Amino acid sequence: HQVNPIHGGGIALAMDAGKIAGNVASDALSKGNVSKESLYEYQRLWGMKFGNKLKSLLRLRSFLERVTDDEFEIFADILSGEDIIKLTKSKYRFLIKLLMKKAPHMLPLAKRFLS
């Protein structure tokens, strides 16, 4: 679960996860408690830091996998490079305004995704 589901990057996520794992392991060793429950702290901290963002990106990926080729082409035509970066950072609100302006017929599709 250390890979961005949109672009496949994972080095930065893995490095951050490694820091969390190292801190949790260090704390567990210093307390003399390396039980499953003690080490579960990694999962909790990881989820707090990355969970919502990755869920959101998985939702975007699932949406993109379901659009038709024609719908995908419309998105490709109206989204700028900056817009795509916003999407990969789980920022979606701008999409409605953009579609209202450039492709209003796509609003029902976007509504399905954003709701």
DSSP file (Angstrom, degrees, kcal/mol; ACC not computed):
  #  RESIDUE AA STRUCTURE BP1 BP2  ACC     N-H-->O    O-->H-N    N-H-->O    O-->H-N    TCO  KAPPA ALPHA  PHI   PSI    X-CA   Y-CA   Z-CA
    1    1 A H              0   0    0      0, 0.0    53,-0.1     0, 0.0     0, 0.0   0.000 360.0 360.0 360.0  25.4    0.0    0.0    0.0
    2    2 A Q        +     0   0    0      2,-0.1     2,-0.4    12,-0.0    12,-0.3   0.195 360.0  94.6-102.7  16.2    2.9    2.3   -0.5
    3    3 A V  S    S-     0   0    0     10,-0.1     7,-0.2    11,-0.1     6,-0.1  -0.907  77.5-121.1-115.6 135.1    2.2    3.1   -4.2
    4    4 A N     >  -     0   0    0      5,-3.5     4,-2.1    -2,-0.4     5,-0.1  -0.593  21.9-145.4 -68.0 122.6    0.2    6.0   -5.5
    5    5 A P  T  4 S+     0   0    0      0, 0.0    -1,-0.1     0, 0.0    49,-0.0   0.565  91.5  49.8 -72.8  -6.4   -2.7    4.4   -7.4
    6    6 A I  T  4 S+     0   0    0     82,-0.1    82,-0.0     3,-0.1    -2,-0.0   0.891 129.4   9.7 -94.3 -52.8   -2.7    7.1  -10.1
    7    7 A H  T  4 S-     0   0    0      2,-0.1     3,-0.1    81,-0.1    -3,-0.0   0.475  92.8-121.2-112.5  -2.2    0.9    7.5  -11.2
    8    8 A G     <  +     0   0    0     -4,-2.1     2,-0.1     1,-0.2     0, 0.0   0.486  60.0 145.6  80.6   1.4    2.5    4.5   -9.6
    9    9 A G        +     0   0    0      1,-0.1    -5,-3.5    -6,-0.1    -1,-0.2  -0.386   8.2 151.7 -70.1 151.5    5.0    6.5   -7.6
   10   10 A G     >  +     0   0    0     -7,-0.2     4,-2.9    -3,-0.1     5,-0.2   0.422  38.3  98.6-158.5  -2.9    6.0    5.2   -4.2
   11   11 A I  H  > S+     0   0    0      2,-0.2     4,-2.4     1,-0.2     5,-0.2   0.948  92.4  42.8 -63.2 -48.7    9.5    6.3   -3.2
   12   12 A A  H  > S+     0   0    0      2,-0.2     4,-2.5     1,-0.2     5,-0.2   0.915 115.9  49.4 -64.6 -42.1    8.4    9.2   -1.0
   13   13 A L  H  > S+     0   0    0    -11,-0.2     4,-2.8     1,-0.2    -1,-0.2   0.928 111.8  48.9 -60.9 -44.3    5.5    7.2    0.5
   14   14 A A  H  X S+     0   0    0     -4,-2.9     4,-2.4   -12,-0.3    -2,-0.2   0.881 110.2  51.1 -64.5 -37.9    7.9    4.4    1.3
   15   15 A M  H  X S+     0   0    0     -4,-2.4     4,-1.9    -5,-0.2    -1,-0.2   0.930 112.7  45.3 -65.6 -44.1   10.4    6.7    2.8
   16   16 A D  H  X S+     0   0    0     -4,-2.5     4,-2.3     1,-0.2    -2,-0.2   0.912 113.1  50.6 -64.3 -41.4    7.8    8.3    5.1
   17   17 A A  H  X S+     0   0    0     -4,-2.8     4,-2.9     1,-0.2    -2,-0.2   0.886 107.9  54.0 -63.2 -37.6    6.4    4.8    5.9
   18   18 A G  H  X S+     0   0    0     -4,-2.4     4,-2.8     2,-0.2    -1,-0.2   0.887 107.0  50.8 -63.1 -39.4    9.9    3.7    6.8
   19   19 A K  H  X S+     0   0    0     -4,-1.9     4,-2.5     2,-0.2    -2,-0.2   0.935 112.1  46.9 -62.4 -45.5   10.3    6.7    9.2
   20   20 A I  H  X S+     0   0    0     -4,-2.3     4,-2.6     1,-0.2    -2,-0.2   0.941 113.8  47.9 -61.4 -46.6    7.0    5.7   10.9
   21   21 A A  H  X S+     0   0    0     -4,-2.9     4,-2.8     1,-0.2     5,-0.2   0.908 111.6  50.4 -61.6 -42.7    8.0    2.1   11.1
   22   22 A G  H  X S+     0   0    0     -4,-2.8     4,-2.6     2,-0.2    -1,-0.2   0.913 111.8  47.1 -62.4 -43.2   11.4    3.0   12.5
   23   23 A N  H  X S+     0   0    0     -4,-2.5     4,-2.5     2,-0.2    -2,-0.2   0.918 113.9  47.2 -64.9 -43.3    9.9    5.2   15.2
   24   24 A V  H  X S+     0   0    0     -4,-2.6     4,-2.6    -5,-0.2    -2,-0.2   0.927 114.0  47.4 -64.6 -44.0    7.4    2.6   16.2
   25   25 A A  H  X S+     0   0    0     -4,-2.8     4,-2.7    -5,-0.2     5,-0.2   0.916 112.1  50.0 -63.6 -43.0   10.0   -0.2   16.3
   26   26 A S  H  X S+     0   0    0     -4,-2.6     4,-2.6    -5,-0.2    -2,-0.2   0.928 112.5  46.8 -61.2 -45.8   12.3    2.0   18.3
   27   27 A D  H  X S+     0   0    0     -4,-2.5     4,-1.7     2,-0.2     6,-0.2   0.919 112.5  50.3 -61.7 -43.6    9.6    2.9   20.8
   28   28 A A  H  X>S+     0   0    0     -4,-2.6     5,-2.5     1,-0.2     4,-0.6   0.920 112.9  45.9 -62.5 -43.9    8.5   -0.8   21.1
   29   29 A L  H ><5S+     0   0    0     -4,-2.7     3,-0.8     1,-0.2    -1,-0.2   0.908 110.9  52.0 -65.9 -41.9   12.1   -1.9   21.7
   30   30 A S  H 3<5S+     0   0    0     -4,-2.6    -1,-0.2     1,-0.3    -2,-0.2   0.806 114.0  44.4 -66.9 -27.0   12.8    0.8   24.3
   31   31 A K  H 3<5S-     0   0    0     -4,-1.7    -1,-0.3    -5,-0.2    -2,-0.2   0.509 110.0-124.0 -91.1  -6.0    9.6   -0.2   26.1
   32   32 A G  T <<5S+     0   0    0     -3,-0.8     2,-0.5    -4,-0.6    -3,-0.2   0.781  76.5 116.8  68.9  26.1   10.5   -3.9   25.8
   33   33 A N      < +     0   0    0     -5,-2.5    -1,-0.1    -6,-0.2    -2,-0.1  -0.855  23.5 156.8-132.0  97.5    7.1   -4.5   24.2
   34   34 A V        +     0   0    0     -2,-0.5    -1,-0.1    -5,-0.1    -5,-0.1  -0.082  31.3 141.7-108.6  33.1    7.2   -5.8   20.6
   35   35 A S     >  -     0   0    0      1,-0.1     4,-2.5    -7,-0.1     5,-0.2  -0.208  68.3-106.2 -69.2 163.9    3.8   -7.4   20.7
   36   36 A K  H  > S+     0   0    0      1,-0.2     4,-1.3     2,-0.2    -1,-0.1   0.899 122.6  52.5 -55.9 -42.4    1.5   -7.3   17.7
   37   37 A E  H  4 S+     0   0    0      1,-0.2     4,-0.3     2,-0.2    -1,-0.2   0.902 109.5  48.2 -63.2 -42.1   -0.6   -4.7   19.6
   38   38 A S  H >4 S+     0   0    0      1,-0.2     3,-1.1     2,-0.2    -1,-0.2   0.908 113.1  47.1 -65.4 -42.0    2.4   -2.5   20.2
   39   39 A L  H >< S+     0   0    0     -4,-2.5     3,-1.7     1,-0.2     4,-0.5   0.660  92.3  79.1 -76.8 -15.3    3.5   -2.7   16.6
   40   40 A Y  T 3X S+     0   0    0     -4,-1.3     4,-2.0     1,-0.3     3,-0.3   0.702  72.6  82.9 -63.3 -17.2    0.0   -2.0   15.3
   41   41 A E  H <> S+     0   0    0     -3,-1.1     4,-2.8    -4,-0.3    -1,-0.3   0.840  82.8  61.1 -55.1 -33.1    0.8    1.6   16.1
   42   42 A Y  H <> S+     0   0    0     -3,-1.7     4,-3.1     2,-0.2     5,-0.2   0.951 104.3  46.8 -57.8 -49.7    2.5    1.7   12.7
   43   43 A Q  H  > S+     0   0    0     -4,-0.5     4,-2.5    -3,-0.3    -2,-0.2   0.899 113.0  49.5 -61.4 -41.4   -0.7    0.9   10.9
   44   44 A R  H  X S+     0   0    0     -4,-2.0     4,-2.1     2,-0.2    -1,-0.2   0.943 115.0  42.7 -63.5 -48.5   -2.6    3.5   12.9
   45   45 A L  H  X S+     0   0    0     -4,-2.8     4,-2.0     2,-0.2    -2,-0.2   0.897 114.1  51.3 -66.4 -40.8   -0.1    6.3   12.3
   46   46 A W  H  X>S+     0   0    0     -4,-3.1     4,-3.1    -5,-0.3     5,-0.7   0.931 110.3  49.8 -61.0 -45.1    0.3    5.3    8.6
   47   47 A G  I  X>S+     0   0    0     -4,-2.5     4,-1.3    -5,-0.2     5,-0.6   0.884 109.4  51.3 -61.5 -39.8   -3.5    5.4    8.2
   48   48 A M  I  <5S+     0   0    0     -4,-2.1    -1,-0.2    -5,-0.2    -2,-0.2   0.888 117.7  38.7 -64.3 -38.1   -3.7    8.9    9.8
   49   49 A K  I  <5S+     0   0    0     -4,-2.0    -2,-0.2    -5,-0.1    -1,-0.2   0.893 137.7   8.2 -81.5 -40.6   -1.0   10.3    7.5
   50   50 A F  I  X5S+     0   0    0     -4,-3.1     4,-2.6    -5,-0.2     5,-0.3   0.609 100.2  91.8-118.8 -16.6   -1.8    8.6    4.2
   51   51 A G  I  X<S+     0   0    0     -4,-1.3     4,-2.3    -5,-0.7     5,-0.2   0.894  90.4  42.2 -55.3 -52.8   -5.1    6.8    4.5
   52   52 A N  H  ><S+     0   0    0     -5,-0.6     4,-2.3     1,-0.2    -1,-0.2   0.901 115.3  50.1 -64.9 -40.7   -7.6    9.5    3.4
   53   53 A K  H  > S+     0   0    0      1,-0.2     4,-2.4     2,-0.2    -1,-0.2   0.936 112.9  45.7 -63.9 -45.5   -5.4   10.6    0.5
   54   54 A L  H  X S+     0   0    0     -4,-2.6     4,-2.4     2,-0.2    -1,-0.2   0.872 111.0  53.1 -68.6 -34.9   -4.9    7.1   -0.8
   55   55 A K  H  X S+     0   0    0     -4,-2.3     4,-2.0    -5,-0.3    -1,-0.2   0.928 110.5  48.4 -61.0 -43.4   -8.6    6.3   -0.5
   56   56 A S  H  X S+     0   0    0     -4,-2.3     4,-2.1     1,-0.2    -2,-0.2   0.904 111.9  48.1 -63.8 -42.1   -9.4    9.5   -2.5
   57   57 A L  H  X S+     0   0    0     -4,-2.4     4,-2.6     2,-0.2    -1,-0.2   0.859 109.2  53.1 -68.8 -34.8   -6.8    8.6   -5.2
   58   58 A L  H  X S+     0   0    0     -4,-2.4     4,-2.6     2,-0.2    -1,-0.2   0.881 108.1  51.9 -64.6 -36.9   -8.2    5.0   -5.4
   59   59 A R  H  X S+     0   0    0     -4,-2.0     4,-2.3     2,-0.2    -2,-0.2   0.918 110.1  48.2 -63.8 -43.8  -11.7    6.5   -5.9
   60   60 A L  H  X S+     0   0    0     -4,-2.1     4,-2.8     2,-0.2    -2,-0.2   0.924 111.9  49.6 -62.0 -44.6  -10.3    8.7   -8.7
   61   61 A R  H  X S+     0   0    0     -4,-2.6     4,-2.1     1,-0.2    -2,-0.2   0.928 110.3  49.9 -61.1 -45.0   -8.6    5.7  -10.3
   62   62 A S  H  X S+     0   0    0     -4,-2.6     4,-0.8     1,-0.2    -1,-0.2   0.908 111.7  49.4 -59.9 -42.3  -11.8    3.6  -10.1
   63   63 A F  H >X S+     0   0    0     -4,-2.3     3,-1.1     1,-0.2     4,-0.9   0.944 110.8  48.9 -60.7 -49.5  -13.7    6.5  -11.7
   64   64 A L  H 3< S+     0   0    0     -4,-2.8     3,-0.3     1,-0.3    -1,-0.2   0.816 106.6  56.9 -63.7 -30.8  -11.1    6.9  -14.5
   65   65 A E  H 3< S+     0   0    0     -4,-2.1    -1,-0.3     1,-0.2    -2,-0.2   0.731 108.3  48.5 -71.1 -20.8  -11.2    3.1  -15.2
   66   66 A R  H << S+     0   0    0     -3,-1.1    -1,-0.2    -4,-0.8    -2,-0.2   0.606  87.9  98.7 -96.7 -13.3  -15.0    3.3  -15.7
   67   67 A V  S  < S-     0   0    0     -4,-0.9     2,-0.0    -3,-0.3    -3,-0.0  -0.413  76.8-113.1 -74.3 152.8  -15.2    6.3  -18.2
   68   68 A T     >  -     0   0    0      1,-0.1     4,-2.5    -2,-0.1     5,-0.2  -0.283  28.4-105.5 -75.0 168.0  -15.5    5.6  -21.8
   69   69 A D  H  > S+     0   0    0      1,-0.2     4,-2.3     2,-0.2     5,-0.1   0.905 122.8  51.4 -60.6 -41.1  -12.7    6.4  -24.3
   70   70 A D  H  > S+     0   0    0      2,-0.2     4,-1.8     1,-0.2    -1,-0.2   0.916 110.8  47.5 -63.8 -42.8  -14.7    9.3  -25.5
   71   71 A E  H  > S+     0   0    0      1,-0.2     4,-2.2     2,-0.2    -1,-0.2   0.901 111.1  51.7 -64.3 -40.4  -15.3   10.7  -22.0
   72   72 A F  H  X S+     0   0    0     -4,-2.5     4,-2.6     1,-0.2    -2,-0.2   0.904 107.0  53.6 -62.7 -40.7  -11.6   10.2  -21.2
   73   73 A E  H  X S+     0   0    0     -4,-2.3     4,-2.1     2,-0.2    -1,-0.2   0.886 106.6  52.3 -60.9 -39.4  -10.7   12.2  -24.4
   74   74 A I  H  X S+     0   0    0     -4,-1.8     4,-1.9     2,-0.2     5,-0.2   0.939 110.5  47.4 -63.6 -45.6  -12.9   15.1  -23.2
   75   75 A F  H  X S+     0   0    0     -4,-2.2     4,-2.2     1,-0.2    -2,-0.2   0.922 110.9  52.1 -59.9 -42.8  -11.1   15.1  -19.9
   76   76 A A  H  < S+     0   0    0     -4,-2.6    -1,-0.2     1,-0.2    -2,-0.2   0.863 110.1  49.9 -62.1 -35.5   -7.8   15.0  -21.6
   77   77 A D  H  < S+     0   0    0     -4,-2.1    -1,-0.2    -5,-0.2    -2,-0.2   0.851 118.2  35.7 -72.0 -34.7   -8.8   18.0  -23.8
   78   78 A I  H  < S+     0   0    0     -4,-1.9     2,-0.4    -5,-0.1    -2,-0.2   0.683  98.1  86.5 -98.2 -17.4  -10.0   20.2  -21.0
   79   79 A L     <  -     0   0    0     -4,-2.2     2,-0.1    -5,-0.2    16,-0.0  -0.698  63.8-150.5 -88.0 131.5   -7.6   19.4  -18.2
   80   80 A S     >  -     0   0    0     -2,-0.4     4,-2.1     1,-0.1     5,-0.2  -0.401  33.5-101.4 -85.2 171.4   -4.3   21.3  -18.0
   81   81 A G  H  > S+     0   0    0      1,-0.2     4,-2.0     2,-0.2     5,-0.1   0.893 126.4  52.5 -58.5 -40.0   -1.1   19.8  -16.6
   82   82 A E  H  > S+     0   0    0      1,-0.2     4,-2.1     2,-0.2    -1,-0.2   0.885 106.9  52.8 -64.0 -39.2   -1.8   21.9  -13.4
   83   83 A D  H  > S+     0   0    0      2,-0.2     4,-2.3     1,-0.2    -1,-0.2   0.903 107.6  51.2 -62.7 -41.3   -5.3   20.4  -13.2
   84   84 A I  H  X S+     0   0    0     -4,-2.1     4,-2.2     1,-0.2    -1,-0.2   0.896 108.1  51.9 -64.7 -39.6   -4.0   16.9  -13.4
   85   85 A I  H  X S+     0   0    0     -4,-2.0     4,-0.8     2,-0.2    -1,-0.2   0.910 107.7  52.8 -62.3 -41.2   -1.5   17.6  -10.6
   86   86 A K  H ><>S+     0   0    0     -4,-2.1     5,-2.5     1,-0.2     3,-0.8   0.925 108.4  50.8 -58.6 -43.9   -4.4   18.9   -8.5
   87   87 A L  H ><5S+     0   0    0     -4,-2.3     3,-1.7     1,-0.3    -1,-0.2   0.900 106.9  52.7 -62.1 -40.5   -6.3   15.6   -9.2
   88   88 A T  H 3<5S+     0   0    0     -4,-2.2    -1,-0.3     1,-0.3    -2,-0.2   0.654 106.9  54.6 -71.4 -12.4   -3.3   13.5   -8.1
   89   89 A K  T <<5S-     0   0    0     -4,-0.8    -1,-0.3    -3,-0.8    -2,-0.2   0.146 122.5-106.9-102.6  17.7   -3.2   15.6   -4.9
   90   90 A S  T < 5S+     0   0    0     -3,-1.7     2,-0.6     1,-0.2    -3,-0.2   0.801  75.0 139.3  63.7  32.4   -6.9   14.7   -4.2
   91   91 A K      < +     0   0    0     -5,-2.5    -1,-0.2    -6,-0.1    -2,-0.2  -0.931  10.8 149.3-108.3 111.6   -8.1   18.2   -5.0
   92   92 A Y    >   +     0   0    0     -2,-0.6     3,-2.1    -3,-0.1     4,-0.5   0.606  40.0  91.8-119.2 -17.6  -11.4   17.8   -7.0
   93   93 A R  T >> S+     0   0    0      1,-0.3     3,-0.9     2,-0.2     4,-0.7   0.813  82.2  61.2 -57.7 -33.8  -13.6   20.8   -6.3
   94   94 A F  H 3> S+     0   0    0      1,-0.2     4,-2.3     2,-0.2    -1,-0.3   0.748  88.0  76.9 -63.2 -22.5  -12.3   22.9   -9.2
   95   95 A L  H <> S+     0   0    0     -3,-2.1     4,-2.7     1,-0.2    -1,-0.2   0.858  88.5  54.2 -61.6 -38.6  -13.5   20.2  -11.6
   96   96 A I  H <> S+     0   0    0     -3,-0.9     4,-2.7    -4,-0.5    -1,-0.2   0.941 110.4  46.0 -62.1 -47.9  -17.2   21.2  -11.4
   97   97 A K  H  X S+     0   0    0     -4,-0.7     4,-1.8     1,-0.2    -1,-0.2   0.914 113.4  50.3 -61.1 -42.3  -16.4   24.8  -12.4
   98   98 A L  H  X S+     0   0    0     -4,-2.3     4,-2.9     1,-0.2     5,-0.4   0.921 112.5  45.8 -63.1 -44.3  -14.2   23.7  -15.2
   99   99 A L  H  X S+     0   0    0     -4,-2.7     4,-2.1     1,-0.2     7,-0.2   0.886 108.8  55.7 -67.9 -38.0  -16.8   21.3  -16.6
  100  100 A M  H  < S+     0   0    0     -4,-2.7    -1,-0.2    -5,-0.2    -2,-0.2   0.885 116.6  38.4 -59.3 -36.8  -19.5   23.9  -16.3
  101  101 A K  H  < S+     0   0    0     -4,-1.8    -2,-0.2    -5,-0.2    -1,-0.2   0.906 132.8  19.4 -80.9 -44.0  -17.4   26.2  -18.4
  102  102 A K  H  < S+     0   0    0     -4,-2.9    -3,-0.2    -5,-0.2    -2,-0.2   0.701 137.1  13.0-107.5 -22.5  -15.9   23.8  -20.9
  103  103 A A    ><  +     0   0    0     -4,-2.1     3,-2.5    -5,-0.4     4,-0.2  -0.365  58.0 167.1-154.6  66.1  -18.0   20.6  -21.0
  104  104 A P  G >  S+     0   0    0      0, 0.0     3,-1.7     0, 0.0    -4,-0.1   0.775  76.3  67.8 -58.9 -26.2  -21.3   21.0  -19.3
  105  105 A H  G 3  S+     0   0    0      1,-0.3     4,-0.2     2,-0.1    -5,-0.1   0.653  94.7  59.6 -67.2 -12.5  -22.6   17.8  -20.8
  106  106 A M  G <> S+     0   0    0     -3,-2.5     4,-2.1    -7,-0.2     3,-0.4   0.477  76.2  96.1 -92.1  -3.7  -20.0   16.0  -18.6
  107  107 A L  H <> S+     0   0    0     -3,-1.7     4,-2.9    -4,-0.2     5,-0.2   0.884  79.0  54.4 -57.9 -42.7  -21.5   17.3  -15.3
  108  108 A P  H  > S+     0   0    0      0, 0.0     4,-1.8     0, 0.0    -1,-0.2   0.897 109.4  49.4 -59.5 -36.5  -23.6   14.2  -14.6
  109  109 A L  H  > S+     0   0    0     -3,-0.4     4,-1.5    -4,-0.2    -2,-0.2   0.930 113.0  45.7 -65.8 -45.3  -20.5   12.0  -14.9
  110  110 A A  H  X S+     0   0    0     -4,-2.1     4,-2.9     1,-0.2     5,-0.2   0.871 108.6  57.2 -65.4 -36.8  -18.5   14.3  -12.5
  111  111 A K  H  X S+     0   0    0     -4,-2.9     4,-1.9     1,-0.2    -1,-0.2   0.906 103.4  53.5 -61.9 -40.9  -21.4   14.4  -10.1
  112  112 A R  H  < S+     0   0    0     -4,-1.8    -1,-0.2    -5,-0.2    -2,-0.2   0.900 113.6  43.7 -58.9 -40.4  -21.3   10.6   -9.9
  113  113 A F  H  < S+     0   0    0     -4,-1.5    -2,-0.2     1,-0.2    -1,-0.2   0.927 116.7  43.8 -71.0 -45.7  -17.6   10.7   -9.0
  114  114 A L  H  <        0   0    0     -4,-2.9    -2,-0.2     1,-0.2    -1,-0.2   0.678 360.0 360.0 -79.1 -17.7  -17.8   13.6   -6.5
  115  115 A S     <        0   0    0     -4,-1.9    -1,-0.2    -5,-0.2    -2,-0.1   0.494 360.0 360.0 -87.0 360.0  -20.9   12.5   -4.6
